[in-house]
Amino acid sequence: MAHPIDLHVGKRLRQRRRLLGMTQQSLADAVNIRFQQIQKYESGANRISASRLWALARALEAPVSYFFEGLDETPINGSHEHSTKAPADAFQSKETIDLVRAFYTLNDEPRRRLLDLARAMSGDS
């Protein structure tokens, strides 16, 4: 059974790769491993070593800390184990990733106007 932190790191790896529009193969090529290993990392089946995490972070243009964002820092039952929070993870949706990509292709003015529209429609001012 995979450790919750390995699952969390794998999920964050998949999110970042998808956000950048990279395939498992292209990421694997960037860090000189087979794409099957990326699949195992993303599913939490295999743990990622510190040196491999460093290489993956560089290939994905993210700080190493990115992979640990969202972890709860509170020890469980006095132990030093960490659990994952249960936030609604919007970046698991392909539509969200597509929307973010499209948003960043816009110039500043249309981007600001789209954000204003989204806030108005959601009732968030």
Secondary structure, DSSP 8 states (H G I E B T S, - for coil): ---HHHHHHHHHHHHHHHHTT--HHHHHHHTTS-HHHHHHHHHTSS---HHHHHHHHHHTT--GGGGGTTB--S-STTSS---B-----GGGSHHHHHHHHHHHHS-HHHHHHHHHHHHHHHT--
